[in-house]
Amino acid sequence: MSLLRVRLAAAVAVLAVVAVPLVAGAYNMTKPGTVISYDRRSLMVDGRRELFFSGSIHYPRSPYHEWGDLIARAKEGGLNVIESYVFWNVHEPEMGVYNFEGRYDMIKFFKLIQEHDMFAMVRIGPFVQAEWNHGGLPYWLREVPDIIFRTDNEPFKKLMQKFVTLIVNKLKDAKLFASQGGPIILAQIENEYQHMEAAFKANGTRYIQWAAKMAIDTGTGVPWIMCKQTKAPHEVIPTCNGRHCGDTWPGPTDKTKPLLWTENWTAQYRVFGDPPSQRSAEDIAFAVARFFSVGGTMVNYYMYHGGTNFGRTGASFVMPRYYDEAPLDEFGMYKEPKWGHLRDLHQALRLCKKALLWGKLSTQPLGNLYEARLFEIPDKNVCVAFLSNHNTKEDGTVTFRGQQYFVPRRSVSILGDCKTVVFSTQHVNSQHNQRTFHFSDQTVQNNVWEMYTEGDVVPTYKLTTVRTQKPLESFGMTKDKTDYIWYTTSFKLDPEDMPSRHDIVPVMEVSSHGHAMVLFINGKFVGAGHGTKMNKAFTLEKPVQVKVGINHISILSSTLGMQDSGAYLEHREAGVHSVTIQGLNAGTLDLSNNGWGHIVGLEGERKQAQSEKGGDVQWLPAVFDKPLTWYRRRFDMPSGEDPVVIDLNPMGKGMLFVNGEGLGRYWSSYKHALGRPSQYLYHVPRCFLKPTGNVLTIFEEEGGKPDAIMILTVKRDNICSFISEKNPGHVRSWERKDSQLVAVSNDLKPRAVLSCPEKKTIQQVVFASYGNPLGICGNYTVGNCHTPKAKELVEKACVGKRSCELVVSHEVYGGDVNCPGTTATLAVQAKCSKRQRTADQ
């Protein structure tokens, strides 16, 4: 798609033809450029309605070296829009100090979108939530006198307006709004405010009215949106966030505004402690088809590529790996069949474009939880139907316009001409793939570790300079510059204070607002404790060995990001707040008001131990399984182009760096309900690496075995197909000519298409069976209707090629249509690899 540039007079003339009232959001510019407007049916580009398929790719969550490939793969997947939030706390980390460099180069990102002939959506917020640290708000806002975030509060509104204006002006200066001929067709102010408005009541209503007017007054020349804000003020368009907006959202109350879906969650973001989760390609496709069947014309996949929360950018307890189950996984690789099934859906909806944008909508019940939704232009003989089955456990056959159609459970079948099924959300015709991790020789080459131990000199009260009667709140001390703060106190015990019975051991209770801690008594490690995403506050109880005389308590408290949602975010707390010892002769000893010293950060942080050069610390030969220890080793970049991964399963909890770049927090010791860490594999972008001599540095809080850490590479070279003869033909079998749906081939049988990653070919067919095979990609088994010659036929068609196409037909493979239990399914697993060169090549 190219962005049209027309003179204002021509644009106004087009708008007049389609009779778009000004109250419906026509934006008239004072200079030539694309006019973005809207009516109830859709956004319009220079007066012409359009379908929009958008994907979220957040520029700070991927190195800028990867942006171009990610955008290209999104376009290949059928998208015509890329969306990103703008992250205030990375762009203005200190008041008046700005950063738009490297992966924070917002302008470069949106220019790349334009270079790929795609539209863009910019969600300025500036509160964004996004599972991002502090919801994108910079820490320093908390220290502004009398501030209350996101309500009718003058200090907050003044600073918010200043930042929004800064961002809009930077985008304007780069001519990135569509009104200037740029790619940006939508801008968002605020984020999911409706529940906040209820919390702040009248102040919330005044604030959201102000925010809408403030945004409009910036003069971007494109419509503004608010997500999860049913009654968006003025001409701002309210949009839906959720999994099933076609069935759960009634749409804007203002019927001049279109149905836009800004967040269709392609998976579930995960936090430390979460077990694996996923959302199937079939469910996402069902939700999108339903949304378009009720009049929706824009969907944004959140996320299309999640990427990585590098360094300390994740919100509280959020893992570095973000939306890895998206159509493009954390490494930017195609996750199949999700990527391919959605690509096919986009193609099917584009075949229906004329009817969806200009046809008359009607609904026809077809039985219990079955219905047809139609878009028709009778005088043009244009008709599209969506046949829906909302039963979750029942497949069914419905009669529509005299013909019978099989509609699987919880699915939508799209009839491109009200007769021909061009796509079924439940029938996947795209290929599958399996992600595998491969041992790299760099794991064992030069696997020599050094260490610097903070725990050898655990700080005591005497070493502190910040002293108060009670422990201070953590965020106010660390100011989001570090995760760590030491709390220390000392107390004296007389002989008569000690337990008189040998079976009694004193127990220390340390209560914290969150998120985790490591406890030392008299310089000795006692134990570690933590809260959870849902219950950040916790109490650590441990038996302790105290002595007659002076005892020293040292607690290293840590946070895992600042909270990213909710009212009064500026008042959220973390850190130690009370300490007691039970089991002494005198009873419970309350040390909460004993006088506390504080040290912000780690000695290794202050001395730059995480830097590539190792900082100003003395590195010694490593001793493993020590708490509060920095470890480092050198390694060479693995050969090839496959993504690189560090396996931290042998470690406890801490931070990971490569060549000084923070790759995120790790927490391998925190196991979910299935007995595994939520994340233990960490992406190392190749652009962070040098050919040789890379420095891997970790700070370990609890104790681990760094020499068992593995360096891996990632592949998606196992490609599969699992297609039934009952599937509709591939959506590419049809096209539009003169508004009519026509077949591009006389053979409309379903086909399995296998395609290897770039520069690789199919070297082996691992499995092939026609009949009733079972399993998933990488683990297929034959059924009782297996046809032995299937593998030979597939090998002949595919081996040595980058891609191949297989007709799914019992006639080809010699399948027995009368075999009991046959599903008439072809299952294939093939192995891709680079072809090995021979000596004479």
JOUR-V156638 format. One record per helix or strand. SS is the DSSP state (~ for helix, > for strand). FROM is the first residue (numbers start at 1). TO is the last residue. If there is no record, write none. Layout:
BEGIN
ss->{SS & SS}
from->{FROM & FROM}
to->{TO & TO}
END
This chain:
BEGIN
ss->{~ & ~ & > & > & > & > & ~ & ~ & > & ~ & > & > & ~ & ~ & > & > & ~ & ~ & ~ & > & ~ & > & ~ & ~ & > & > & ~ & > & > & ~ & > & > & > & > & > & > & > & ~ & ~ & > & > & ~ & > & > & > & > & > & > & ~ & > & ~ & ~ & > & ~ & > & ~ & > & > & > & > & > & ~ & > & > & > & ~ & > & > & > & > & > & > & > & > & ~ & > & ~ & > & ~ & > & > & > & > & > & > & ~ & > & ~ & >}
from->{8 & 22 & 36 & 43 & 48 & 52 & 59 & 64 & 81 & 88 & 94 & 97 & 102 & 106 & 119 & 132 & 133 & 139 & 154 & 177 & 178 & 184 & 194 & 202 & 223 & 237 & 245 & 260 & 271 & 281 & 298 & 308 & 314 & 318 & 321 & 328 & 334 & 338 & 353 & 360 & 370 & 378 & 382 & 396 & 403 & 411 & 421 & 432 & 441 & 450 & 455 & 461 & 466 & 474 & 484 & 495 & 507 & 516 & 524 & 538 & 549 & 569 & 576 & 587 & 596 & 603 & 620 & 629 & 644 & 653 & 661 & 671 & 677 & 681 & 686 & 694 & 706 & 710 & 731 & 734 & 740 & 751 & 761 & 774 & 779 & 790 & 803 & 810 & 825}
to->{17 & 24 & 38 & 45 & 49 & 57 & 61 & 76 & 85 & 91 & 94 & 97 & 104 & 115 & 125 & 132 & 136 & 143 & 173 & 177 & 180 & 189 & 200 & 216 & 227 & 242 & 248 & 265 & 271 & 293 & 305 & 308 & 314 & 318 & 321 & 328 & 334 & 351 & 358 & 367 & 377 & 380 & 389 & 400 & 407 & 415 & 424 & 439 & 443 & 453 & 457 & 463 & 468 & 478 & 493 & 497 & 512 & 521 & 530 & 543 & 558 & 571 & 584 & 590 & 600 & 606 & 621 & 635 & 647 & 658 & 667 & 671 & 677 & 684 & 688 & 700 & 708 & 724 & 733 & 737 & 743 & 755 & 771 & 776 & 781 & 798 & 807 & 813 & 833}
END
